[in-house]
Amino acid sequence: MIGLAAGSSELIEHLLLDRVIKIVIVVAALGFLALGMLLVWRRAGRRSRNGRE
């Protein structure tokens, strides 16, 4: 029984680490998306304010 409990603990630890890694990836992707949208919005805003193109 002790071996089964140790294996279960390792499995839970692995699943939690996997979840944390996935959350970090999603947060980083959302950050890059927000940064890209901000850059596009600023460039589009400058052109429409100045009346160029």
DAWO-V580727 format. One record per backbone hydrogen bond with DSSP energy under -0.5 kcal/mol. CO is the residue of the C=O (numbers start at 0). NH is the residue of the N-H. Records with the same first field share a line. If there is no record, write none. Layout:
CO->NH + NH
This chain:
0->4
1->5
2->6
3->7
4->8
5->9
6->10
7->11
8->12
9->13
10->14
11->15
12->16
13->17
14->18
15->19
16->20
17->21
18->22
19->23
20->24
21->25
22->26
23->27
24->28
25->29
26->30
27->31
28->32
29->33
30->34
31->35
32->36
33->37
34->38
35->39
36->40
37->41
38->42
39->43
40->44
41->45
42->46
43->47
44->48
45->49
46->50 + 51
